[in-house]
Amino acid sequence: MKIGIVSDSHGSYQAIDSMLAHKEAQGVALWLFAGDIAMDADYLAMVTDKEVIRVAGNNDWPGGHLPDYETADIAGHTILLTHGHLFGVNFGLNNLQQAALAVGADIAVYGHTHVAVQEIIDNVLIVNPGSVARPRDAANGSFMVMDLQPGKSPLVKLIRI
Ligand SMILES: [Mn+2]
């Protein structure tokens, strides 16, 4: 199953449109939105007609209607989705990795830093798709697609829009 992962669009529907127009976004069956901001996730769900699993970012406070964490069981894998600020991701990924283990997740997805990351720490795959609108690691925004198959390691691709 091909899933899309996006974060930190910060109000740019244009960035979301550019992402959706990319050939790598074709065939995505489900989206994960790692926060900042909630209305953008609503927009993504509206224009794609796909399920968008979403969490709140630090800029969705106060008044956000979204949870701080979600877990999703997809194609034999368990994913912990969270924005990351509550786990201090600017200072390291250990807290996030521990949280994933605590909920039985083999994959953790976060955002917040606007820097794309793909790393395996003690059997937990940790990914950050970067920011689709305000990247801090390159000139162009980014998102990820992940192919999930039962019993196989996830295949992750970082895409620049
Ligand atoms: Mn943030």
Backbone and ligand atoms as CSV (ligand in chain L), in Angstrom:
chain,resi,resn,atom,element,x,y,z
A,1,MET,N,N,0.848,-1.194,0.000
A,1,MET,CA,C,0.000,0.000,0.000
A,1,MET,C,C,0.886,1.248,0.000
A,2,LYS,N,N,0.564,2.161,-0.862
A,2,LYS,CA,C,1.349,3.389,-0.975
A,2,LYS,C,C,0.685,4.494,-0.157
A,3,ILE,N,N,1.429,5.020,0.811
A,3,ILE,CA,C,0.884,6.117,1.601
A,3,ILE,C,C,1.727,7.369,1.382
A,4,GLY,N,N,1.099,8.525,1.547
A,4,GLY,CA,C,1.794,9.802,1.441
A,4,GLY,C,C,1.990,10.387,2.828
A,5,ILE,N,N,3.097,11.071,3.022
A,5,ILE,CA,C,3.405,11.670,4.319
A,5,ILE,C,C,3.769,13.132,4.094
A,6,VAL,N,N,3.070,14.012,4.820
A,6,VAL,CA,C,3.299,15.447,4.621
A,6,VAL,C,C,3.183,16.162,5.961
A,7,SER,N,N,3.893,17.278,6.067
A,7,SER,CA,C,3.869,18.042,7.315
A,7,SER,C,C,4.163,19.516,7.047
A,8,ASP,N,N,3.779,20.332,7.992
A,8,ASP,CA,C,4.208,21.737,8.063
A,8,ASP,C,C,3.970,22.523,6.768
A,9,SER,N,N,2.752,22.444,6.285
A,9,SER,CA,C,2.369,23.222,5.113
A,9,SER,C,C,2.070,24.680,5.495
A,10,HIS,N,N,1.814,24.927,6.755
A,10,HIS,CA,C,1.680,26.286,7.297
A,10,HIS,C,C,0.797,27.205,6.450
A,11,GLY,N,N,-0.336,26.674,6.046
A,11,GLY,CA,C,-1.329,27.498,5.368
A,11,GLY,C,C,-1.183,27.567,3.862
A,12,SER,N,N,-0.189,26.903,3.315
A,12,SER,CA,C,0.024,26.988,1.871
A,12,SER,C,C,-0.740,25.892,1.128
A,13,TYR,N,N,-1.929,26.225,0.692
A,13,TYR,CA,C,-2.672,25.288,-0.150
A,13,TYR,C,C,-1.942,25.090,-1.478
A,14,GLN,N,N,-1.205,26.116,-1.887
A,14,GLN,CA,C,-0.448,26.027,-3.135
A,14,GLN,C,C,0.601,24.910,-3.053
A,15,ALA,N,N,1.246,24.813,-1.891
A,15,ALA,CA,C,2.246,23.740,-1.711
A,15,ALA,C,C,1.571,22.377,-1.758
A,16,ILE,N,N,0.411,22.281,-1.163
A,16,ILE,CA,C,-0.312,21.008,-1.196
A,16,ILE,C,C,-0.739,20.672,-2.627
A,17,ASP,N,N,-1.176,21.675,-3.351
A,17,ASP,CA,C,-1.533,21.442,-4.757
A,17,ASP,C,C,-0.324,20.972,-5.566
A,18,SER,N,N,0.829,21.580,-5.323
A,18,SER,CA,C,2.050,21.179,-6.043
A,18,SER,C,C,2.429,19.739,-5.713
A,19,MET,N,N,2.283,19.395,-4.442
A,19,MET,CA,C,2.564,18.017,-4.020
A,19,MET,C,C,1.642,17.036,-4.744
A,20,LEU,N,N,0.375,17.360,-4.772
A,20,LEU,CA,C,-0.602,16.439,-5.366
A,20,LEU,C,C,-0.418,16.314,-6.877
A,21,ALA,N,N,0.151,17.348,-7.482
A,21,ALA,CA,C,0.371,17.311,-8.928
A,21,ALA,C,C,1.615,16.499,-9.284
A,22,HIS,N,N,2.458,16.215,-8.288
A,22,HIS,CA,C,3.699,15.472,-8.558
A,22,HIS,C,C,3.378,14.022,-8.926
A,23,LYS,N,N,4.132,13.476,-9.860
A,23,LYS,CA,C,3.825,12.113,-10.312
A,23,LYS,C,C,3.964,11.092,-9.188
A,24,GLU,N,N,4.853,11.365,-8.240
A,24,GLU,CA,C,5.045,10.423,-7.125
A,24,GLU,C,C,3.846,10.385,-6.178
A,25,ALA,N,N,2.998,11.405,-6.259
A,25,ALA,CA,C,1.812,11.429,-5.385
A,25,ALA,C,C,0.663,10.616,-5.980
A,26,GLN,N,N,0.822,10.221,-7.240
A,26,GLN,CA,C,-0.255,9.459,-7.873
A,26,GLN,C,C,-0.309,8.062,-7.247
A,27,GLY,N,N,-1.488,7.596,-6.972
A,27,GLY,CA,C,-1.642,6.260,-6.414
A,27,GLY,C,C,-1.536,6.177,-4.903
A,28,VAL,N,N,-1.334,7.327,-4.263
A,28,VAL,CA,C,-1.333,7.328,-2.796
A,28,VAL,C,C,-2.756,7.003,-2.316
A,29,ALA,N,N,-2.843,5.991,-1.439
A,29,ALA,CA,C,-4.158,5.521,-0.990
A,29,ALA,C,C,-4.592,6.168,0.314
A,30,LEU,N,N,-3.642,6.755,1.022
A,30,LEU,CA,C,-3.901,7.295,2.361
A,30,LEU,C,C,-2.811,8.313,2.666
A,31,TRP,N,N,-3.192,9.382,3.342
A,31,TRP,CA,C,-2.201,10.402,3.705
A,31,TRP,C,C,-2.037,10.474,5.215
A,32,LEU,N,N,-0.795,10.719,5.627
A,32,LEU,CA,C,-0.504,11.060,7.020
A,32,LEU,C,C,-0.087,12.525,7.042
A,33,PHE,N,N,-0.735,13.290,7.906
A,33,PHE,CA,C,-0.408,14.714,8.027
A,33,PHE,C,C,0.108,14.952,9.442
A,34,ALA,N,N,1.364,15.362,9.554
A,34,ALA,CA,C,2.034,15.402,10.870
A,34,ALA,C,C,1.928,16.746,11.584
A,35,GLY,N,N,0.962,17.580,11.144
A,35,GLY,CA,C,0.688,18.798,11.911
A,35,GLY,C,C,1.162,20.085,11.263
A,36,ASP,N,N,0.551,21.184,11.715
A,36,ASP,CA,C,0.864,22.547,11.220
A,36,ASP,C,C,0.547,22.695,9.728
A,37,ILE,N,N,-0.679,23.084,9.356
A,37,ILE,CA,C,-1.740,23.374,10.313
A,37,ILE,C,C,-2.995,22.579,9.939
A,38,ALA,N,N,-3.905,22.503,10.906
A,38,ALA,CA,C,-5.064,21.612,10.788
A,38,ALA,C,C,-5.905,21.880,9.543
A,39,MET,N,N,-6.082,23.148,9.221
A,39,MET,CA,C,-6.945,23.454,8.065
A,39,MET,C,C,-6.369,22.912,6.763
A,40,ASP,N,N,-5.048,22.816,6.709
A,40,ASP,CA,C,-4.407,22.286,5.505
A,40,ASP,C,C,-4.708,20.797,5.341
A,41,ALA,N,N,-4.765,20.105,6.470
A,41,ALA,CA,C,-5.124,18.679,6.432
A,41,ALA,C,C,-6.567,18.520,5.966
A,42,ASP,N,N,-7.426,19.425,6.410
A,42,ASP,CA,C,-8.815,19.407,5.951
A,42,ASP,C,C,-8.870,19.622,4.432
A,43,TYR,N,N,-8.056,20.567,3.980
A,43,TYR,CA,C,-8.005,20.856,2.541
A,43,TYR,C,C,-7.519,19.632,1.755
A,44,LEU,N,N,-6.463,19.004,2.268
A,44,LEU,CA,C,-5.922,17.812,1.604
A,44,LEU,C,C,-6.977,16.718,1.490
A,45,ALA,N,N,-7.719,16.524,2.567
A,45,ALA,CA,C,-8.772,15.497,2.555
A,45,ALA,C,C,-9.865,15.856,1.552
A,46,MET,N,N,-10.169,17.144,1.475
A,46,MET,CA,C,-11.241,17.588,0.576
A,46,MET,C,C,-10.853,17.382,-0.888
A,47,VAL,N,N,-9.646,17.794,-1.244
A,47,VAL,CA,C,-9.286,17.750,-2.666
A,47,VAL,C,C,-8.889,16.350,-3.131
A,48,THR,N,N,-8.422,15.495,-2.221
A,48,THR,CA,C,-8.022,14.145,-2.644
A,48,THR,C,C,-9.137,13.123,-2.478
A,49,ASP,N,N,-10.078,13.404,-1.569
A,49,ASP,CA,C,-11.113,12.428,-1.257
A,49,ASP,C,C,-10.517,11.153,-0.652
A,50,LYS,N,N,-9.283,11.258,-0.099
A,50,LYS,CA,C,-8.625,10.133,0.579
A,50,LYS,C,C,-8.659,10.368,2.092
A,51,GLU,N,N,-8.535,9.265,2.817
A,51,GLU,CA,C,-8.429,9.422,4.263
A,51,GLU,C,C,-7.128,10.156,4.592
A,52,VAL,N,N,-7.208,11.113,5.499
A,52,VAL,CA,C,-6.022,11.824,5.974
A,52,VAL,C,C,-5.961,11.640,7.495
A,53,ILE,N,N,-4.993,10.855,7.948
A,53,ILE,CA,C,-4.796,10.701,9.383
A,53,ILE,C,C,-3.954,11.887,9.832
A,54,ARG,N,N,-4.413,12.599,10.849
A,54,ARG,CA,C,-3.795,13.888,11.144
A,54,ARG,C,C,-3.667,14.135,12.634
A,55,VAL,N,N,-2.665,14.907,12.981
A,55,VAL,CA,C,-2.441,15.290,14.373
A,55,VAL,C,C,-2.213,16.800,14.439
A,56,ALA,N,N,-2.284,17.324,15.652
A,56,ALA,CA,C,-2.090,18.756,15.859
A,56,ALA,C,C,-0.610,19.100,15.885
A,57,GLY,N,N,-0.287,20.266,15.359
A,57,GLY,CA,C,1.058,20.822,15.503
A,57,GLY,C,C,1.092,21.861,16.611
A,58,ASN,N,N,2.260,22.367,16.921
A,58,ASN,CA,C,2.351,23.393,17.968
A,58,ASN,C,C,1.651,24.683,17.552
A,59,ASN,N,N,1.511,24.907,16.248
A,59,ASN,CA,C,0.793,26.096,15.784
A,59,ASN,C,C,-0.708,25.867,15.661
A,60,ASP,N,N,-1.166,24.683,16.007
A,60,ASP,CA,C,-2.606,24.402,16.019
A,60,ASP,C,C,-3.203,24.641,17.409
A,61,TRP,N,N,-2.399,25.212,18.288
A,61,TRP,CA,C,-2.856,25.496,19.644
A,61,TRP,C,C,-3.024,26.999,19.808
A,62,PRO,N,N,-4.058,27.504,20.466
A,62,PRO,CA,C,-5.144,26.715,21.056
A,62,PRO,C,C,-6.278,26.515,20.063
A,63,GLY,N,N,-7.232,25.774,20.466
A,63,GLY,CA,C,-8.441,25.646,19.662
A,63,GLY,C,C,-8.372,24.533,18.646
A,64,GLY,N,N,-7.256,23.817,18.605
A,64,GLY,CA,C,-7.163,22.717,17.647
A,64,GLY,C,C,-8.114,21.595,18.033
A,65,HIS,N,N,-8.667,20.947,17.044
A,65,HIS,CA,C,-9.600,19.860,17.309
A,65,HIS,C,C,-8.936,18.515,17.116
A,66,LEU,N,N,-7.632,18.531,16.869
A,66,LEU,CA,C,-6.937,17.296,16.534
A,66,LEU,C,C,-6.207,16.716,17.738
A,67,PRO,N,N,-5.979,15.408,17.731
A,67,PRO,CA,C,-5.209,14.778,18.802
A,67,PRO,C,C,-3.714,15.074,18.653
A,68,ASP,N,N,-2.976,14.904,19.726
A,68,ASP,CA,C,-1.519,15.070,19.678
A,68,ASP,C,C,-0.823,13.850,19.079
A,69,TYR,N,N,-1.464,12.684,19.172
A,69,TYR,CA,C,-0.879,11.448,18.640
A,69,TYR,C,C,-1.970,10.637,17.973
A,70,GLU,N,N,-1.557,9.877,16.994
A,70,GLU,CA,C,-2.429,8.859,16.414
A,70,GLU,C,C,-1.577,7.623,16.187
A,71,THR,N,N,-2.190,6.458,16.288
A,71,THR,CA,C,-1.519,5.265,15.804
A,71,THR,C,C,-2.393,4.679,14.698
A,72,ALA,N,N,-1.738,4.094,13.730
A,72,ALA,CA,C,-2.460,3.510,12.604
A,72,ALA,C,C,-1.836,2.169,12.264
A,73,ASP,N,N,-2.678,1.159,12.092
A,73,ASP,CA,C,-2.219,-0.150,11.638
A,73,ASP,C,C,-2.462,-0.231,10.139
A,74,ILE,N,N,-1.377,-0.291,9.389
A,74,ILE,CA,C,-1.478,-0.263,7.931
A,74,ILE,C,C,-0.588,-1.355,7.349
A,75,ALA,N,N,-1.185,-2.238,6.599
A,75,ALA,CA,C,-0.442,-3.268,5.846
A,75,ALA,C,C,0.599,-3.980,6.703
A,76,GLY,N,N,0.193,-4.398,7.887
A,76,GLY,CA,C,1.088,-5.192,8.727
A,76,GLY,C,C,2.094,-4.390,9.526
A,77,HIS,N,N,1.987,-3.065,9.464
A,77,HIS,CA,C,2.876,-2.192,10.226
A,77,HIS,C,C,2.045,-1.312,11.159
A,78,THR,N,N,2.689,-0.857,12.231
A,78,THR,CA,C,2.020,0.076,13.138
A,78,THR,C,C,2.809,1.377,13.152
A,79,ILE,N,N,2.095,2.458,12.889
A,79,ILE,CA,C,2.732,3.766,12.768
A,79,ILE,C,C,2.275,4.664,13.915
A,80,LEU,N,N,3.239,5.294,14.570
A,80,LEU,CA,C,2.938,6.377,15.513
A,80,LEU,C,C,3.123,7.689,14.769
A,81,LEU,N,N,2.073,8.498,14.755
A,81,LEU,CA,C,2.103,9.796,14.073
A,81,LEU,C,C,1.955,10.899,15.111
A,82,THR,N,N,2.903,11.837,15.115
A,82,THR,CA,C,2.816,12.962,16.051
A,82,THR,C,C,3.637,14.115,15.486
A,83,HIS,N,N,3.332,15.347,15.893
A,83,HIS,CA,C,4.059,16.468,15.312
A,83,HIS,C,C,5.526,16.468,15.738
A,84,GLY,N,N,5.755,16.158,17.014
A,84,GLY,CA,C,7.140,16.012,17.472
A,84,GLY,C,C,7.573,16.979,18.551
A,85,HIS,N,N,6.924,18.149,18.625
A,85,HIS,CA,C,7.364,19.147,19.616
A,85,HIS,C,C,7.229,18.629,21.042
A,86,LEU,N,N,6.263,17.738,21.280
A,86,LEU,CA,C,6.049,17.201,22.631
A,86,LEU,C,C,7.124,16.177,23.002
A,87,PHE,N,N,7.909,15.764,22.014
A,87,PHE,CA,C,8.983,14.797,22.268
A,87,PHE,C,C,10.357,15.439,22.127
A,88,GLY,N,N,10.392,16.745,22.020
A,88,GLY,CA,C,11.681,17.442,21.959
A,88,GLY,C,C,12.535,17.055,20.766
A,89,VAL,N,N,11.902,16.928,19.597
A,89,VAL,CA,C,12.637,16.413,18.434
A,89,VAL,C,C,13.734,17.353,17.932
A,90,ASN,N,N,13.711,18.590,18.386
A,90,ASN,CA,C,14.824,19.470,18.018
A,90,ASN,C,C,16.118,19.045,18.695
A,91,PHE,N,N,15.997,18.213,19.732
A,91,PHE,CA,C,17.172,17.850,20.531
A,91,PHE,C,C,17.521,16.379,20.432
A,92,GLY,N,N,16.797,15.642,19.584
A,92,GLY,CA,C,17.101,14.222,19.424
A,92,GLY,C,C,15.838,13.407,19.269
A,93,LEU,N,N,16.014,12.180,18.847
A,93,LEU,CA,C,14.855,11.346,18.507
A,93,LEU,C,C,14.608,10.229,19.517
A,94,ASN,N,N,15.370,10.196,20.590
A,94,ASN,CA,C,15.227,9.082,21.536
A,94,ASN,C,C,13.854,9.031,22.189
A,95,ASN,N,N,13.321,10.178,22.578
A,95,ASN,CA,C,11.998,10.186,23.222
A,95,ASN,C,C,10.928,9.669,22.266
A,96,LEU,N,N,11.027,10.089,21.013
A,96,LEU,CA,C,10.063,9.641,20.012
A,96,LEU,C,C,10.207,8.143,19.768
A,97,GLN,N,N,11.438,7.684,19.713
A,97,GLN,CA,C,11.686,6.250,19.498
A,97,GLN,C,C,11.111,5.435,20.654
A,98,GLN,N,N,11.277,5.920,21.871
A,98,GLN,CA,C,10.740,5.227,23.045
A,98,GLN,C,C,9.210,5.216,23.024
A,99,ALA,N,N,8.624,6.325,22.594
A,99,ALA,CA,C,7.163,6.401,22.511
A,99,ALA,C,C,6.620,5.409,21.487
A,100,ALA,N,N,7.341,5.261,20.392
A,100,ALA,CA,C,6.930,4.290,19.373
A,100,ALA,C,C,6.963,2.879,19.946
A,101,LEU,N,N,8.045,2.550,20.631
A,101,LEU,CA,C,8.145,1.220,21.243
A,101,LEU,C,C,7.013,0.999,22.232
A,102,ALA,N,N,6.671,2.032,22.990
A,102,ALA,CA,C,5.652,1.903,24.038
A,102,ALA,C,C,4.272,1.569,23.477
A,103,VAL,N,N,4.009,2.001,22.248
A,103,VAL,CA,C,2.708,1.693,21.641
A,103,VAL,C,C,2.813,0.562,20.614
A,104,GLY,N,N,3.957,-0.068,20.566
A,104,GLY,CA,C,4.125,-1.201,19.656
A,104,GLY,C,C,4.272,-0.814,18.201
A,105,ALA,N,N,4.723,0.410,17.953
A,105,ALA,CA,C,4.879,0.874,16.569
A,105,ALA,C,C,6.271,0.532,16.031
A,106,ASP,N,N,6.334,0.126,14.791
A,106,ASP,CA,C,7.631,-0.094,14.147
A,106,ASP,C,C,8.040,1.098,13.282
A,107,ILE,N,N,7.130,2.075,13.173
A,107,ILE,CA,C,7.410,3.285,12.393
A,107,ILE,C,C,6.923,4.493,13.192
A,108,ALA,N,N,7.739,5.542,13.253
A,108,ALA,CA,C,7.313,6.810,13.853
A,108,ALA,C,C,7.434,7.901,12.801
A,109,VAL,N,N,6.376,8.713,12.697
A,109,VAL,CA,C,6.352,9.815,11.738
A,109,VAL,C,C,6.181,11.118,12.506
A,110,TYR,N,N,7.041,12.091,12.209
A,110,TYR,CA,C,6.935,13.392,12.868
A,110,TYR,C,C,7.236,14.505,11.866
A,111,GLY,N,N,7.124,15.741,12.331
A,111,GLY,CA,C,7.398,16.908,11.496
A,111,GLY,C,C,8.135,17.939,12.335
A,112,HIS,N,N,7.642,19.144,12.309
A,112,HIS,CA,C,8.052,20.238,13.208
A,112,HIS,C,C,9.404,20.870,12.879
A,113,THR,N,N,10.423,20.078,12.569
A,113,THR,CA,C,11.753,20.655,12.357
A,113,THR,C,C,11.932,21.218,10.950
A,114,HIS,N,N,11.042,20.853,10.024
A,114,HIS,CA,C,11.128,21.280,8.620
A,114,HIS,C,C,12.391,20.736,7.952
A,115,VAL,N,N,12.900,19.654,8.491
A,115,VAL,CA,C,14.088,19.003,7.940
A,115,VAL,C,C,13.746,17.525,7.721
A,116,ALA,N,N,13.936,17.060,6.500
A,116,ALA,CA,C,13.606,15.662,6.193
A,116,ALA,C,C,14.599,14.712,6.865
A,117,VAL,N,N,14.060,13.637,7.417
A,117,VAL,CA,C,14.871,12.646,8.136
A,117,VAL,C,C,14.353,11.254,7.787
A,118,GLN,N,N,15.276,10.339,7.631
A,118,GLN,CA,C,14.929,8.921,7.508
A,118,GLN,C,C,16.000,8.147,8.237
A,119,GLU,N,N,15.631,7.489,9.315
A,119,GLU,CA,C,16.627,6.900,10.202
A,119,GLU,C,C,16.015,5.686,10.891
A,120,ILE,N,N,16.819,4.670,11.116
A,120,ILE,CA,C,16.348,3.526,11.902
A,120,ILE,C,C,17.100,3.534,13.224
A,121,ILE,N,N,16.349,3.582,14.328
A,121,ILE,CA,C,16.947,3.530,15.660
A,121,ILE,C,C,16.378,2.312,16.372
A,122,ASP,N,N,17.217,1.331,16.626
A,122,ASP,CA,C,16.805,0.116,17.347
A,122,ASP,C,C,15.475,-0.442,16.826
A,123,ASN,N,N,15.457,-0.722,15.552
A,123,ASN,CA,C,14.315,-1.378,14.903
A,123,ASN,C,C,13.088,-0.509,14.693
A,124,VAL,N,N,13.171,0.763,15.032
A,124,VAL,CA,C,12.067,1.674,14.732
A,124,VAL,C,C,12.499,2.586,13.577
A,125,LEU,N,N,11.709,2.559,12.518
A,125,LEU,CA,C,11.957,3.473,11.399
A,125,LEU,C,C,11.350,4.825,11.744
A,126,ILE,N,N,12.170,5.860,11.747
A,126,ILE,CA,C,11.703,7.194,12.099
A,126,ILE,C,C,11.845,8.087,10.876
A,127,VAL,N,N,10.732,8.695,10.470
A,127,VAL,CA,C,10.790,9.566,9.295
A,127,VAL,C,C,10.145,10.916,9.576
A,128,ASN,N,N,10.714,11.902,8.914
A,128,ASN,CA,C,10.155,13.250,8.888
A,128,ASN,C,C,10.141,13.660,7.417
A,129,PRO,N,N,8.976,14.011,6.874
A,129,PRO,CA,C,8.922,14.348,5.451
A,129,PRO,C,C,9.465,15.739,5.146
A,130,GLY,N,N,9.913,16.475,6.180
A,130,GLY,CA,C,10.289,17.864,5.978
A,130,GLY,C,C,9.051,18.728,5.853
A,131,SER,N,N,9.238,19.969,5.488
A,131,SER,CA,C,8.098,20.878,5.294
A,131,SER,C,C,7.808,21.022,3.810
A,132,VAL,N,N,6.543,20.857,3.466
A,132,VAL,CA,C,6.164,20.971,2.059
A,132,VAL,C,C,6.163,22.437,1.604
A,133,ALA,N,N,6.113,23.354,2.565
A,133,ALA,CA,C,5.984,24.778,2.222
A,133,ALA,C,C,7.148,25.646,2.682
A,134,ARG,N,N,7.735,25.314,3.814
A,134,ARG,CA,C,8.796,26.161,4.371
A,134,ARG,C,C,9.996,25.306,4.772
A,135,PRO,N,N,10.665,24.717,3.780
A,135,PRO,CA,C,11.787,23.828,4.095
A,135,PRO,C,C,12.959,24.583,4.712
A,136,ARG,N,N,13.650,23.916,5.624
A,136,ARG,CA,C,14.868,24.486,6.196
A,136,ARG,C,C,16.105,23.705,5.763
A,137,ASP,N,N,15.907,22.701,4.904
A,137,ASP,CA,C,17.036,21.853,4.507
A,137,ASP,C,C,17.318,21.901,3.013
A,138,ALA,N,N,16.530,22.666,2.273
A,138,ALA,CA,C,16.724,22.763,0.825
A,138,ALA,C,C,15.847,23.912,0.335
A,139,ALA,N,N,16.011,24.263,-0.937
A,139,ALA,CA,C,15.221,25.362,-1.473
A,139,ALA,C,C,13.763,24.970,-1.684
A,140,ASN,N,N,13.561,23.706,-2.040
A,140,ASN,CA,C,12.204,23.260,-2.358
A,140,ASN,C,C,11.597,22.457,-1.225
A,141,GLY,N,N,10.284,22.585,-1.072
A,141,GLY,CA,C,9.563,21.814,-0.079
A,141,GLY,C,C,9.597,20.328,-0.401
A,142,SER,N,N,9.223,19.529,0.580
A,142,SER,CA,C,9.315,18.082,0.397
A,142,SER,C,C,8.144,17.351,1.029
A,143,PHE,N,N,7.937,16.136,0.540
A,143,PHE,CA,C,7.013,15.194,1.169
A,143,PHE,C,C,7.583,13.798,0.931
A,144,MET,N,N,6.927,12.806,1.483
A,144,MET,CA,C,7.416,11.441,1.307
A,144,MET,C,C,6.294,10.536,0.836
A,145,VAL,N,N,6.670,9.502,0.132
A,145,VAL,CA,C,5.759,8.385,-0.083
A,145,VAL,C,C,6.419,7.144,0.505
A,146,MET,N,N,5.592,6.265,1.050
A,146,MET,CA,C,6.085,5.056,1.691
A,146,MET,C,C,5.261,3.876,1.193
A,147,ASP,N,N,5.976,2.854,0.740
A,147,ASP,CA,C,5.281,1.634,0.314
A,147,ASP,C,C,5.346,0.639,1.460
A,148,LEU,N,N,4.173,0.224,1.914
A,148,LEU,CA,C,4.070,-0.693,3.044
A,148,LEU,C,C,3.511,-2.025,2.592
A,149,GLN,N,N,4.276,-3.081,2.885
A,149,GLN,CA,C,3.818,-4.442,2.600
A,149,GLN,C,C,4.032,-5.278,3.855
A,150,PRO,N,N,3.102,-6.166,4.166
A,150,PRO,CA,C,3.260,-7.007,5.347
A,150,PRO,C,C,4.560,-7.813,5.298
A,151,GLY,N,N,5.292,-7.816,6.401
A,151,GLY,CA,C,6.494,-8.630,6.497
A,151,GLY,C,C,7.699,-8.089,5.750
A,152,LYS,N,N,7.569,-6.911,5.180
A,152,LYS,CA,C,8.691,-6.320,4.441
A,152,LYS,C,C,9.064,-4.968,5.041
A,153,SER,N,N,10.319,-4.609,4.896
A,153,SER,CA,C,10.746,-3.281,5.347
A,153,SER,C,C,10.076,-2.218,4.485
A,154,PRO,N,N,9.623,-1.131,5.092
A,154,PRO,CA,C,8.995,-0.059,4.322
A,154,PRO,C,C,9.984,0.566,3.340
A,155,LEU,N,N,9.492,0.920,2.176
A,155,LEU,CA,C,10.306,1.642,1.202
A,155,LEU,C,C,9.888,3.108,1.253
A,156,VAL,N,N,10.847,3.961,1.563
A,156,VAL,CA,C,10.563,5.383,1.755
A,156,VAL,C,C,11.226,6.189,0.645
A,157,LYS,N,N,10.493,7.106,0.101
A,157,LYS,CA,C,11.056,7.985,-0.916
A,157,LYS,C,C,10.784,9.456,-0.535
A,158,LEU,N,N,11.845,10.240,-0.510
A,158,LEU,CA,C,11.711,11.681,-0.258
A,158,LEU,C,C,11.554,12.385,-1.599
A,159,ILE,N,N,10.561,13.249,-1.689
A,159,ILE,CA,C,10.295,13.935,-2.955
A,159,ILE,C,C,10.319,15.443,-2.735
A,160,ARG,N,N,11.046,16.110,-3.601
A,160,ARG,CA,C,11.076,17.586,-3.580
A,160,ARG,C,C,10.087,18.113,-4.608
A,161,ILE,N,N,9.291,19.085,-4.211
A,161,ILE,CA,C,8.306,19.628,-5.149
A,161,ILE,C,C,8.899,20.836,-5.893
L,1,MN,MN,MN,5.641,22.901,14.279
